[in-house]
Amino acid sequence: MLKELKYLIFITVILIFLFITSKYYFSDTNRKNSYRSLNSIENKLEIFVNQLPILKNDTKDIIEYVEQTNNKKKKKYNFWKLLEKNE
């Protein structure tokens, strides 16, 4: 009997919690406050973007291209053959 009563109390507490949180979440005051906060963030972001300085581009001709030589005299090594030689 106590076990069923305990489970009943747990279930009622969980249901009450879910009901209260959903009631608050879907309330008009919460929606208004969330919309106002989003709107204020957008306004602050716009002000911040307008105050950003534009930097001068100093990266022209920064990359130097080097010609690669095709050295075909390189010896091609096989990994297993290298191991055999060291023994």
PDB file of N, CA, C and O in Angstrom:
ATOM      1  N   MET A   1       0.823  -1.199   0.000  1.00  0.00           N
ATOM      2  CA  MET A   1       0.000   0.000   0.000  1.00  0.00           C
ATOM      3  C   MET A   1       0.862   1.255   0.000  1.00  0.00           C
ATOM      4  O   MET A   1       0.575   2.203  -0.731  1.00  0.00           O
ATOM      5  N   LEU A   2       1.892   1.269   0.795  1.00  0.00           N
ATOM      6  CA  LEU A   2       2.773   2.428   0.852  1.00  0.00           C
ATOM      7  C   LEU A   2       3.512   2.635  -0.471  1.00  0.00           C
ATOM      8  O   LEU A   2       3.759   3.763  -0.898  1.00  0.00           O
ATOM      9  N   LYS A   3       3.845   1.550  -1.083  1.00  0.00           N
ATOM     10  CA  LYS A   3       4.556   1.632  -2.354  1.00  0.00           C
ATOM     11  C   LYS A   3       3.690   2.289  -3.422  1.00  0.00           C
ATOM     12  O   LYS A   3       4.170   3.155  -4.154  1.00  0.00           O
ATOM     13  N   GLU A   4       2.437   1.899  -3.523  1.00  0.00           N
ATOM     14  CA  GLU A   4       1.529   2.507  -4.500  1.00  0.00           C
ATOM     15  C   GLU A   4       1.292   3.978  -4.177  1.00  0.00           C
ATOM     16  O   GLU A   4       1.209   4.816  -5.075  1.00  0.00           O
ATOM     17  N   LEU A   5       1.185   4.275  -2.912  1.00  0.00           N
ATOM     18  CA  LEU A   5       0.981   5.666  -2.499  1.00  0.00           C
ATOM     19  C   LEU A   5       2.200   6.515  -2.851  1.00  0.00           C
ATOM     20  O   LEU A   5       2.064   7.657  -3.291  1.00  0.00           O
ATOM     21  N   LYS A   6       3.364   5.961  -2.658  1.00  0.00           N
ATOM     22  CA  LYS A   6       4.598   6.672  -3.002  1.00  0.00           C
ATOM     23  C   LYS A   6       4.654   6.954  -4.510  1.00  0.00           C
ATOM     24  O   LYS A   6       4.984   8.065  -4.927  1.00  0.00           O
ATOM     25  N   TYR A   7       4.332   5.949  -5.314  1.00  0.00           N
ATOM     26  CA  TYR A   7       4.321   6.139  -6.764  1.00  0.00           C
ATOM     27  C   TYR A   7       3.277   7.164  -7.197  1.00  0.00           C
ATOM     28  O   TYR A   7       3.514   7.957  -8.109  1.00  0.00           O
ATOM     29  N   LEU A   8       2.144   7.140  -6.548  1.00  0.00           N
ATOM     30  CA  LEU A   8       1.095   8.102  -6.852  1.00  0.00           C
ATOM     31  C   LEU A   8       1.558   9.532  -6.547  1.00  0.00           C
ATOM     32  O   LEU A   8       1.291  10.453  -7.319  1.00  0.00           O
ATOM     33  N   ILE A   9       2.237   9.706  -5.443  1.00  0.00           N
ATOM     34  CA  ILE A   9       2.759  11.037  -5.086  1.00  0.00           C
ATOM     35  C   ILE A   9       3.822  11.476  -6.091  1.00  0.00           C
ATOM     36  O   ILE A   9       3.835  12.636  -6.504  1.00  0.00           O
ATOM     37  N   PHE A  10       4.702  10.579  -6.485  1.00  0.00           N
ATOM     38  CA  PHE A  10       5.721  10.917  -7.491  1.00  0.00           C
ATOM     39  C   PHE A  10       5.089  11.358  -8.804  1.00  0.00           C
ATOM     40  O   PHE A  10       5.490  12.363  -9.393  1.00  0.00           O
ATOM     41  N   ILE A  11       4.120  10.614  -9.244  1.00  0.00           N
ATOM     42  CA  ILE A  11       3.462  10.930 -10.519  1.00  0.00           C
ATOM     43  C   ILE A  11       2.733  12.262 -10.427  1.00  0.00           C
ATOM     44  O   ILE A  11       2.796  13.053 -11.367  1.00  0.00           O
ATOM     45  N   THR A  12       2.048  12.532  -9.329  1.00  0.00           N
ATOM     46  CA  THR A  12       1.344  13.812  -9.202  1.00  0.00           C
ATOM     47  C   THR A  12       2.316  14.981  -9.153  1.00  0.00           C
ATOM     48  O   THR A  12       2.044  16.032  -9.734  1.00  0.00           O
ATOM     49  N   VAL A  13       3.439  14.818  -8.474  1.00  0.00           N
ATOM     50  CA  VAL A  13       4.432  15.896  -8.411  1.00  0.00           C
ATOM     51  C   VAL A  13       5.001  16.164  -9.806  1.00  0.00           C
ATOM     52  O   VAL A  13       5.165  17.319 -10.198  1.00  0.00           O
ATOM     53  N   ILE A  14       5.295  15.123 -10.538  1.00  0.00           N
ATOM     54  CA  ILE A  14       5.833  15.294 -11.894  1.00  0.00           C
ATOM     55  C   ILE A  14       4.809  15.954 -12.796  1.00  0.00           C
ATOM     56  O   ILE A  14       5.159  16.851 -13.563  1.00  0.00           O
ATOM     57  N   LEU A  15       3.572  15.541 -12.726  1.00  0.00           N
ATOM     58  CA  LEU A  15       2.530  16.143 -13.555  1.00  0.00           C
ATOM     59  C   LEU A  15       2.293  17.613 -13.197  1.00  0.00           C
ATOM     60  O   LEU A  15       2.102  18.448 -14.081  1.00  0.00           O
ATOM     61  N   ILE A  16       2.308  17.919 -11.917  1.00  0.00           N
ATOM     62  CA  ILE A  16       2.144  19.321 -11.498  1.00  0.00           C
ATOM     63  C   ILE A  16       3.305  20.162 -12.008  1.00  0.00           C
ATOM     64  O   ILE A  16       3.109  21.275 -12.497  1.00  0.00           O
ATOM     65  N   PHE A  17       4.502  19.630 -11.893  1.00  0.00           N
ATOM     66  CA  PHE A  17       5.669  20.354 -12.400  1.00  0.00           C
ATOM     67  C   PHE A  17       5.548  20.614 -13.902  1.00  0.00           C
ATOM     68  O   PHE A  17       5.778  21.734 -14.357  1.00  0.00           O
ATOM     69  N   LEU A  18       5.194  19.601 -14.658  1.00  0.00           N
ATOM     70  CA  LEU A  18       5.042  19.770 -16.111  1.00  0.00           C
ATOM     71  C   LEU A  18       3.938  20.771 -16.453  1.00  0.00           C
ATOM     72  O   LEU A  18       4.088  21.574 -17.375  1.00  0.00           O
ATOM     73  N   PHE A  19       2.848  20.723 -15.721  1.00  0.00           N
ATOM     74  CA  PHE A  19       1.754  21.650 -15.969  1.00  0.00           C
ATOM     75  C   PHE A  19       2.176  23.094 -15.697  1.00  0.00           C
ATOM     76  O   PHE A  19       1.884  23.982 -16.498  1.00  0.00           O
ATOM     77  N   ILE A  20       2.845  23.330 -14.601  1.00  0.00           N
ATOM     78  CA  ILE A  20       3.247  24.699 -14.238  1.00  0.00           C
ATOM     79  C   ILE A  20       4.291  25.242 -15.219  1.00  0.00           C
ATOM     80  O   ILE A  20       4.201  26.393 -15.645  1.00  0.00           O
ATOM     81  N   THR A  21       5.276  24.416 -15.576  1.00  0.00           N
ATOM     82  CA  THR A  21       6.293  24.899 -16.522  1.00  0.00           C
ATOM     83  C   THR A  21       5.706  25.164 -17.899  1.00  0.00           C
ATOM     84  O   THR A  21       6.068  26.153 -18.536  1.00  0.00           O
ATOM     85  N   SER A  22       4.818  24.317 -18.371  1.00  0.00           N
ATOM     86  CA  SER A  22       4.210  24.562 -19.687  1.00  0.00           C
ATOM     87  C   SER A  22       3.304  25.796 -19.645  1.00  0.00           C
ATOM     88  O   SER A  22       3.255  26.564 -20.606  1.00  0.00           O
ATOM     89  N   LYS A  23       2.597  25.984 -18.545  1.00  0.00           N
ATOM     90  CA  LYS A  23       1.739  27.160 -18.410  1.00  0.00           C
ATOM     91  C   LYS A  23       2.572  28.439 -18.466  1.00  0.00           C
ATOM     92  O   LYS A  23       2.181  29.409 -19.116  1.00  0.00           O
ATOM     93  N   TYR A  24       3.714  28.440 -17.787  1.00  0.00           N
ATOM     94  CA  TYR A  24       4.576  29.619 -17.821  1.00  0.00           C
ATOM     95  C   TYR A  24       5.202  29.798 -19.202  1.00  0.00           C
ATOM     96  O   TYR A  24       5.257  30.911 -19.724  1.00  0.00           O
ATOM     97  N   TYR A  25       5.666  28.716 -19.783  1.00  0.00           N
ATOM     98  CA  TYR A  25       6.358  28.797 -21.070  1.00  0.00           C
ATOM     99  C   TYR A  25       5.441  29.326 -22.170  1.00  0.00           C
ATOM    100  O   TYR A  25       5.882  30.112 -23.009  1.00  0.00           O
ATOM    101  N   PHE A  26       4.199  28.919 -22.182  1.00  0.00           N
ATOM    102  CA  PHE A  26       3.268  29.346 -23.225  1.00  0.00           C
ATOM    103  C   PHE A  26       2.473  30.591 -22.849  1.00  0.00           C
ATOM    104  O   PHE A  26       1.542  30.960 -23.564  1.00  0.00           O
ATOM    105  N   SER A  27       2.812  31.233 -21.766  1.00  0.00           N
ATOM    106  CA  SER A  27       2.084  32.432 -21.356  1.00  0.00           C
ATOM    107  C   SER A  27       2.473  33.621 -22.241  1.00  0.00           C
ATOM    108  O   SER A  27       3.542  33.639 -22.851  1.00  0.00           O
ATOM    109  N   ASP A  28       1.590  34.595 -22.293  1.00  0.00           N
ATOM    110  CA  ASP A  28       1.826  35.778 -23.117  1.00  0.00           C
ATOM    111  C   ASP A  28       2.968  36.631 -22.580  1.00  0.00           C
ATOM    112  O   ASP A  28       3.727  37.208 -23.359  1.00  0.00           O
ATOM    113  N   THR A  29       3.097  36.715 -21.284  1.00  0.00           N
ATOM    114  CA  THR A  29       4.172  37.538 -20.720  1.00  0.00           C
ATOM    115  C   THR A  29       5.543  36.966 -21.076  1.00  0.00           C
ATOM    116  O   THR A  29       6.473  37.715 -21.374  1.00  0.00           O
ATOM    117  N   ASN A  30       5.664  35.660 -21.044  1.00  0.00           N
ATOM    118  CA  ASN A  30       6.937  35.050 -21.412  1.00  0.00           C
ATOM    119  C   ASN A  30       7.237  35.281 -22.894  1.00  0.00           C
ATOM    120  O   ASN A  30       8.377  35.570 -23.256  1.00  0.00           O
ATOM    121  N   ARG A  31       6.248  35.160 -23.730  1.00  0.00           N
ATOM    122  CA  ARG A  31       6.451  35.399 -25.160  1.00  0.00           C
ATOM    123  C   ARG A  31       6.858  36.848 -25.431  1.00  0.00           C
ATOM    124  O   ARG A  31       7.731  37.110 -26.258  1.00  0.00           O
ATOM    125  N   LYS A  32       6.229  37.773 -24.739  1.00  0.00           N
ATOM    126  CA  LYS A  32       6.579  39.184 -24.916  1.00  0.00           C
ATOM    127  C   LYS A  32       8.007  39.450 -24.453  1.00  0.00           C
ATOM    128  O   LYS A  32       8.766  40.145 -25.127  1.00  0.00           O
ATOM    129  N   ASN A  33       8.362  38.903 -23.320  1.00  0.00           N
ATOM    130  CA  ASN A  33       9.716  39.107 -22.797  1.00  0.00           C
ATOM    131  C   ASN A  33      10.773  38.496 -23.705  1.00  0.00           C
ATOM    132  O   ASN A  33      11.825  39.095 -23.927  1.00  0.00           O
ATOM    133  N   SER A  34      10.504  37.329 -24.220  1.00  0.00           N
ATOM    134  CA  SER A  34      11.488  36.694 -25.112  1.00  0.00           C
ATOM    135  C   SER A  34      11.610  37.488 -26.409  1.00  0.00           C
ATOM    136  O   SER A  34      12.714  37.659 -26.926  1.00  0.00           O
ATOM    137  N   TYR A  35      10.489  37.973 -26.940  1.00  0.00           N
ATOM    138  CA  TYR A  35      10.547  38.776 -28.154  1.00  0.00           C
ATOM    139  C   TYR A  35      11.313  40.078 -27.898  1.00  0.00           C
ATOM    140  O   TYR A  35      12.114  40.498 -28.733  1.00  0.00           O
ATOM    141  N   ARG A  36      11.076  40.706 -26.770  1.00  0.00           N
ATOM    142  CA  ARG A  36      11.780  41.949 -26.443  1.00  0.00           C
ATOM    143  C   ARG A  36      13.281  41.712 -26.300  1.00  0.00           C
ATOM    144  O   ARG A  36      14.084  42.526 -26.756  1.00  0.00           O
ATOM    145  N   SER A  37      13.651  40.631 -25.687  1.00  0.00           N
ATOM    146  CA  SER A  37      15.078  40.360 -25.516  1.00  0.00           C
ATOM    147  C   SER A  37      15.735  40.083 -26.868  1.00  0.00           C
ATOM    148  O   SER A  37      16.852  40.537 -27.115  1.00  0.00           O
ATOM    149  N   LEU A  38      15.059  39.349 -27.738  1.00  0.00           N
ATOM    150  CA  LEU A  38      15.605  39.100 -29.076  1.00  0.00           C
ATOM    151  C   LEU A  38      15.735  40.400 -29.859  1.00  0.00           C
ATOM    152  O   LEU A  38      16.719  40.615 -30.565  1.00  0.00           O
ATOM    153  N   ASN A  39      14.745  41.251 -29.728  1.00  0.00           N
ATOM    154  CA  ASN A  39      14.772  42.530 -30.423  1.00  0.00           C
ATOM    155  C   ASN A  39      15.905  43.403 -29.888  1.00  0.00           C
ATOM    156  O   ASN A  39      16.583  44.072 -30.668  1.00  0.00           O
ATOM    157  N   SER A  40      16.117  43.408 -28.601  1.00  0.00           N
ATOM    158  CA  SER A  40      17.186  44.224 -28.031  1.00  0.00           C
ATOM    159  C   SER A  40      18.560  43.686 -28.443  1.00  0.00           C
ATOM    160  O   SER A  40      19.483  44.465 -28.680  1.00  0.00           O
ATOM    161  N   ILE A  41      18.698  42.371 -28.529  1.00  0.00           N
ATOM    162  CA  ILE A  41      19.965  41.791 -28.981  1.00  0.00           C
ATOM    163  C   ILE A  41      20.248  42.192 -30.421  1.00  0.00           C
ATOM    164  O   ILE A  41      21.384  42.523 -30.762  1.00  0.00           O
ATOM    165  N   GLU A  42      19.238  42.166 -31.257  1.00  0.00           N
ATOM    166  CA  GLU A  42      19.420  42.574 -32.657  1.00  0.00           C
ATOM    167  C   GLU A  42      19.837  44.043 -32.747  1.00  0.00           C
ATOM    168  O   GLU A  42      20.693  44.398 -33.557  1.00  0.00           O
ATOM    169  N   ASN A  43      19.240  44.887 -31.926  1.00  0.00           N
ATOM    170  CA  ASN A  43      19.601  46.304 -31.946  1.00  0.00           C
ATOM    171  C   ASN A  43      21.044  46.510 -31.481  1.00  0.00           C
ATOM    172  O   ASN A  43      21.780  47.298 -32.075  1.00  0.00           O
ATOM    173  N   LYS A  44      21.443  45.817 -30.438  1.00  0.00           N
ATOM    174  CA  LYS A  44      22.815  45.936 -29.954  1.00  0.00           C
ATOM    175  C   LYS A  44      23.806  45.427 -30.988  1.00  0.00           C
ATOM    176  O   LYS A  44      24.878  46.005 -31.164  1.00  0.00           O
ATOM    177  N   LEU A  45      23.456  44.370 -31.659  1.00  0.00           N
ATOM    178  CA  LEU A  45      24.321  43.814 -32.690  1.00  0.00           C
ATOM    179  C   LEU A  45      24.468  44.789 -33.861  1.00  0.00           C
ATOM    180  O   LEU A  45      25.562  44.955 -34.400  1.00  0.00           O
ATOM    181  N   GLU A  46      23.392  45.414 -34.240  1.00  0.00           N
ATOM    182  CA  GLU A  46      23.442  46.395 -35.326  1.00  0.00           C
ATOM    183  C   GLU A  46      24.341  47.578 -34.968  1.00  0.00           C
ATOM    184  O   GLU A  46      25.127  48.041 -35.795  1.00  0.00           O
ATOM    185  N   ILE A  47      24.223  48.054 -33.753  1.00  0.00           N
ATOM    186  CA  ILE A  47      25.065  49.167 -33.299  1.00  0.00           C
ATOM    187  C   ILE A  47      26.537  48.743 -33.294  1.00  0.00           C
ATOM    188  O   ILE A  47      27.405  49.500 -33.728  1.00  0.00           O
ATOM    189  N   PHE A  48      26.806  47.564 -32.815  1.00  0.00           N
ATOM    190  CA  PHE A  48      28.177  47.070 -32.761  1.00  0.00           C
ATOM    191  C   PHE A  48      28.768  46.907 -34.159  1.00  0.00           C
ATOM    192  O   PHE A  48      29.933  47.236 -34.382  1.00  0.00           O
ATOM    193  N   VAL A  49      27.981  46.407 -35.088  1.00  0.00           N
ATOM    194  CA  VAL A  49      28.470  46.201 -36.457  1.00  0.00           C
ATOM    195  C   VAL A  49      28.782  47.541 -37.115  1.00  0.00           C
ATOM    196  O   VAL A  49      29.752  47.652 -37.865  1.00  0.00           O
ATOM    197  N   ASN A  50      27.991  48.529 -36.848  1.00  0.00           N
ATOM    198  CA  ASN A  50      28.234  49.848 -37.443  1.00  0.00           C
ATOM    199  C   ASN A  50      29.488  50.513 -36.881  1.00  0.00           C
ATOM    200  O   ASN A  50      30.073  51.369 -37.545  1.00  0.00           O
ATOM    201  N   GLN A  51      29.909  50.145 -35.689  1.00  0.00           N
ATOM    202  CA  GLN A  51      31.080  50.757 -35.072  1.00  0.00           C
ATOM    203  C   GLN A  51      32.372  50.009 -35.354  1.00  0.00           C
ATOM    204  O   GLN A  51      33.439  50.453 -34.931  1.00  0.00           O
ATOM    205  N   LEU A  52      32.304  48.901 -36.048  1.00  0.00           N
ATOM    206  CA  LEU A  52      33.514  48.132 -36.340  1.00  0.00           C
ATOM    207  C   LEU A  52      34.386  48.873 -37.349  1.00  0.00           C
ATOM    208  O   LEU A  52      33.881  49.371 -38.355  1.00  0.00           O
ATOM    209  N   PRO A  53      35.675  48.949 -37.092  1.00  0.00           N
ATOM    210  CA  PRO A  53      36.553  49.609 -38.058  1.00  0.00           C
ATOM    211  C   PRO A  53      36.856  48.671 -39.230  1.00  0.00           C
ATOM    212  O   PRO A  53      36.906  47.452 -39.063  1.00  0.00           O
ATOM    213  N   ILE A  54      37.053  49.237 -40.381  1.00  0.00           N
ATOM    214  CA  ILE A  54      37.415  48.462 -41.562  1.00  0.00           C
ATOM    215  C   ILE A  54      38.930  48.527 -41.706  1.00  0.00           C
ATOM    216  O   ILE A  54      39.510  49.609 -41.795  1.00  0.00           O
ATOM    217  N   LEU A  55      39.554  47.371 -41.728  1.00  0.00           N
ATOM    218  CA  LEU A  55      41.005  47.309 -41.793  1.00  0.00           C
ATOM    219  C   LEU A  55      41.483  47.316 -43.237  1.00  0.00           C
ATOM    220  O   LEU A  55      40.813  46.813 -44.139  1.00  0.00           O
ATOM    221  N   LYS A  56      42.651  47.896 -43.426  1.00  0.00           N
ATOM    222  CA  LYS A  56      43.247  47.957 -44.746  1.00  0.00           C
ATOM    223  C   LYS A  56      43.785  46.574 -45.123  1.00  0.00           C
ATOM    224  O   LYS A  56      44.319  45.856 -44.279  1.00  0.00           O
ATOM    225  N   ASN A  57      43.640  46.216 -46.381  1.00  0.00           N
ATOM    226  CA  ASN A  57      44.108  44.933 -46.865  1.00  0.00           C
ATOM    227  C   ASN A  57      45.614  45.014 -47.114  1.00  0.00           C
ATOM    228  O   ASN A  57      46.057  45.746 -47.999  1.00  0.00           O
ATOM    229  N   ASP A  58      46.398  44.267 -46.340  1.00  0.00           N
ATOM    230  CA  ASP A  58      47.847  44.291 -46.518  1.00  0.00           C
ATOM    231  C   ASP A  58      48.386  42.908 -46.904  1.00  0.00           C
ATOM    232  O   ASP A  58      49.537  42.584 -46.612  1.00  0.00           O
ATOM    233  N   THR A  59      47.576  42.122 -47.542  1.00  0.00           N
ATOM    234  CA  THR A  59      47.988  40.767 -47.895  1.00  0.00           C
ATOM    235  C   THR A  59      48.238  40.592 -49.391  1.00  0.00           C
ATOM    236  O   THR A  59      48.287  39.461 -49.875  1.00  0.00           O
ATOM    237  N   LYS A  60      48.394  41.660 -50.112  1.00  0.00           N
ATOM    238  CA  LYS A  60      48.665  41.535 -51.551  1.00  0.00           C
ATOM    239  C   LYS A  60      50.082  41.030 -51.767  1.00  0.00           C
ATOM    240  O   LYS A  60      51.014  41.474 -51.098  1.00  0.00           O
ATOM    241  N   ASP A  61      50.238  40.124 -52.680  1.00  0.00           N
ATOM    242  CA  ASP A  61      51.520  39.547 -53.074  1.00  0.00           C
ATOM    243  C   ASP A  61      52.283  38.976 -51.880  1.00  0.00           C
ATOM    244  O   ASP A  61      53.506  39.099 -51.813  1.00  0.00           O
ATOM    245  N   ILE A  62      51.605  38.379 -50.979  1.00  0.00           N
ATOM    246  CA  ILE A  62      52.256  37.820 -49.802  1.00  0.00           C
ATOM    247  C   ILE A  62      52.731  36.399 -50.069  1.00  0.00           C
ATOM    248  O   ILE A  62      53.650  35.912 -49.411  1.00  0.00           O
ATOM    249  N   ILE A  63      52.110  35.740 -51.024  1.00  0.00           N
ATOM    250  CA  ILE A  63      52.466  34.353 -51.340  1.00  0.00           C
ATOM    251  C   ILE A  63      53.527  34.348 -52.433  1.00  0.00           C
ATOM    252  O   ILE A  63      53.353  34.959 -53.488  1.00  0.00           O
ATOM    253  N   GLU A  64      54.612  33.662 -52.168  1.00  0.00           N
ATOM    254  CA  GLU A  64      55.662  33.516 -53.170  1.00  0.00           C
ATOM    255  C   GLU A  64      55.629  32.083 -53.678  1.00  0.00           C
ATOM    256  O   GLU A  64      55.739  31.132 -52.904  1.00  0.00           O
ATOM    257  N   TYR A  65      55.480  31.947 -54.949  1.00  0.00           N
ATOM    258  CA  TYR A  65      55.421  30.623 -55.537  1.00  0.00           C
ATOM    259  C   TYR A  65      56.830  30.163 -55.886  1.00  0.00           C
ATOM    260  O   TYR A  65      57.621  30.902 -56.472  1.00  0.00           O
ATOM    261  N   VAL A  66      57.117  28.937 -55.515  1.00  0.00           N
ATOM    262  CA  VAL A  66      58.429  28.355 -55.763  1.00  0.00           C
ATOM    263  C   VAL A  66      58.237  27.244 -56.782  1.00  0.00           C
ATOM    264  O   VAL A  66      57.324  26.425 -56.673  1.00  0.00           O
ATOM    265  N   GLU A  67      59.116  27.235 -57.771  1.00  0.00           N
ATOM    266  CA  GLU A  67      59.014  26.186 -58.774  1.00  0.00           C
ATOM    267  C   GLU A  67      59.489  24.873 -58.178  1.00  0.00           C
ATOM    268  O   GLU A  67      60.521  24.812 -57.509  1.00  0.00           O
ATOM    269  N   GLN A  68      58.738  23.852 -58.425  1.00  0.00           N
ATOM    270  CA  GLN A  68      59.113  22.548 -57.916  1.00  0.00           C
ATOM    271  C   GLN A  68      59.910  21.808 -58.985  1.00  0.00           C
ATOM    272  O   GLN A  68      59.508  21.733 -60.146  1.00  0.00           O
ATOM    273  N   THR A  69      61.020  21.279 -58.573  1.00  0.00           N
ATOM    274  CA  THR A  69      61.831  20.526 -59.521  1.00  0.00           C
ATOM    275  C   THR A  69      61.418  19.071 -59.472  1.00  0.00           C
ATOM    276  O   THR A  69      61.157  18.512 -58.406  1.00  0.00           O
ATOM    277  N   ASN A  70      61.367  18.492 -60.606  1.00  0.00           N
ATOM    278  CA  ASN A  70      61.017  17.075 -60.686  1.00  0.00           C
ATOM    279  C   ASN A  70      62.305  16.272 -60.655  1.00  0.00           C
ATOM    280  O   ASN A  70      62.903  15.986 -61.692  1.00  0.00           O
ATOM    281  N   ASN A  71      62.709  15.923 -59.484  1.00  0.00           N
ATOM    282  CA  ASN A  71      63.929  15.165 -59.307  1.00  0.00           C
ATOM    283  C   ASN A  71      63.587  13.679 -59.410  1.00  0.00           C
ATOM    284  O   ASN A  71      63.084  13.075 -58.462  1.00  0.00           O
ATOM    285  N   LYS A  72      63.865  13.113 -60.559  1.00  0.00           N
ATOM    286  CA  LYS A  72      63.527  11.709 -60.791  1.00  0.00           C
ATOM    287  C   LYS A  72      64.636  10.779 -60.334  1.00  0.00           C
ATOM    288  O   LYS A  72      64.529   9.563 -60.491  1.00  0.00           O
ATOM    289  N   LYS A  73      65.689  11.330 -59.776  1.00  0.00           N
ATOM    290  CA  LYS A  73      66.787  10.501 -59.304  1.00  0.00           C
ATOM    291  C   LYS A  73      66.537   9.955 -57.902  1.00  0.00           C
ATOM    292  O   LYS A  73      67.357   9.203 -57.374  1.00  0.00           O
ATOM    293  N   LYS A  74      65.430  10.321 -57.307  1.00  0.00           N
ATOM    294  CA  LYS A  74      65.137   9.842 -55.968  1.00  0.00           C
ATOM    295  C   LYS A  74      64.903   8.340 -56.008  1.00  0.00           C
ATOM    296  O   LYS A  74      64.270   7.796 -56.912  1.00  0.00           O
ATOM    297  N   LYS A  75      65.425   7.725 -55.020  1.00  0.00           N
ATOM    298  CA  LYS A  75      65.273   6.290 -54.920  1.00  0.00           C
ATOM    299  C   LYS A  75      63.958   5.991 -54.209  1.00  0.00           C
ATOM    300  O   LYS A  75      63.667   6.556 -53.154  1.00  0.00           O
ATOM    301  N   LYS A  76      63.179   5.112 -54.789  1.00  0.00           N
ATOM    302  CA  LYS A  76      61.916   4.746 -54.178  1.00  0.00           C
ATOM    303  C   LYS A  76      62.164   3.578 -53.229  1.00  0.00           C
ATOM    304  O   LYS A  76      62.695   2.537 -53.616  1.00  0.00           O
ATOM    305  N   TYR A  77      61.770   3.778 -52.001  1.00  0.00           N
ATOM    306  CA  TYR A  77      61.991   2.765 -50.991  1.00  0.00           C
ATOM    307  C   TYR A  77      60.697   2.024 -50.697  1.00  0.00           C
ATOM    308  O   TYR A  77      59.602   2.587 -50.702  1.00  0.00           O
ATOM    309  N   ASN A  78      60.869   0.777 -50.448  1.00  0.00           N
ATOM    310  CA  ASN A  78      59.758  -0.031 -50.011  1.00  0.00           C
ATOM    311  C   ASN A  78      59.962  -0.288 -48.514  1.00  0.00           C
ATOM    312  O   ASN A  78      61.067  -0.611 -48.079  1.00  0.00           O
ATOM    313  N   PHE A  79      58.925  -0.148 -47.759  1.00  0.00           N
ATOM    314  CA  PHE A  79      59.032  -0.240 -46.309  1.00  0.00           C
ATOM    315  C   PHE A  79      59.575  -1.592 -45.861  1.00  0.00           C
ATOM    316  O   PHE A  79      60.443  -1.650 -44.990  1.00  0.00           O
ATOM    317  N   TRP A  80      59.085  -2.658 -46.435  1.00  0.00           N
ATOM    318  CA  TRP A  80      59.523  -4.000 -46.009  1.00  0.00           C
ATOM    319  C   TRP A  80      60.975  -4.258 -46.383  1.00  0.00           C
ATOM    320  O   TRP A  80      61.700  -4.942 -45.660  1.00  0.00           O
ATOM    321  N   LYS A  81      61.385  -3.719 -47.493  1.00  0.00           N
ATOM    322  CA  LYS A  81      62.773  -3.911 -47.894  1.00  0.00           C
ATOM    323  C   LYS A  81      63.725  -3.158 -46.966  1.00  0.00           C
ATOM    324  O   LYS A  81      64.839  -3.610 -46.701  1.00  0.00           O
ATOM    325  N   LEU A  82      63.275  -2.017 -46.481  1.00  0.00           N
ATOM    326  CA  LEU A  82      64.087  -1.277 -45.516  1.00  0.00           C
ATOM    327  C   LEU A  82      64.265  -2.056 -44.221  1.00  0.00           C
ATOM    328  O   LEU A  82      65.337  -2.027 -43.618  1.00  0.00           O
ATOM    329  N   LEU A  83      63.246  -2.733 -43.804  1.00  0.00           N
ATOM    330  CA  LEU A  83      63.337  -3.540 -42.594  1.00  0.00           C
ATOM    331  C   LEU A  83      64.269  -4.736 -42.779  1.00  0.00           C
ATOM    332  O   LEU A  83      65.003  -5.105 -41.862  1.00  0.00           O
ATOM    333  N   GLU A  84      64.237  -5.326 -43.939  1.00  0.00           N
ATOM    334  CA  GLU A  84      65.074  -6.474 -44.203  1.00  0.00           C
ATOM    335  C   GLU A  84      66.554  -6.077 -44.206  1.00  0.00           C
ATOM    336  O   GLU A  84      67.397  -6.852 -43.754  1.00  0.00           O
ATOM    337  N   LYS A  85      66.875  -4.900 -44.699  1.00  0.00           N
ATOM    338  CA  LYS A  85      68.244  -4.459 -44.770  1.00  0.00           C
ATOM    339  C   LYS A  85      68.836  -4.184 -43.392  1.00  0.00           C
ATOM    340  O   LYS A  85      70.038  -4.353 -43.186  1.00  0.00           O
ATOM    341  N   ASN A  86      68.003  -3.763 -42.452  1.00  0.00           N
ATOM    342  CA  ASN A  86      68.505  -3.406 -41.121  1.00  0.00           C
ATOM    343  C   ASN A  86      68.800  -4.634 -40.261  1.00  0.00           C
ATOM    344  O   ASN A  86      69.461  -4.511 -39.229  1.00  0.00           O
ATOM    345  N   GLU A  87      68.353  -5.747 -40.639  1.00  0.00           N
ATOM    346  CA  GLU A  87      68.577  -6.942 -39.811  1.00  0.00           C
ATOM    347  C   GLU A  87      69.928  -7.435 -39.925  1.00  0.00           C
ATOM    348  O   GLU A  87      70.277  -8.432 -39.293  1.00  0.00           O
TER     349      GLU A  87
END
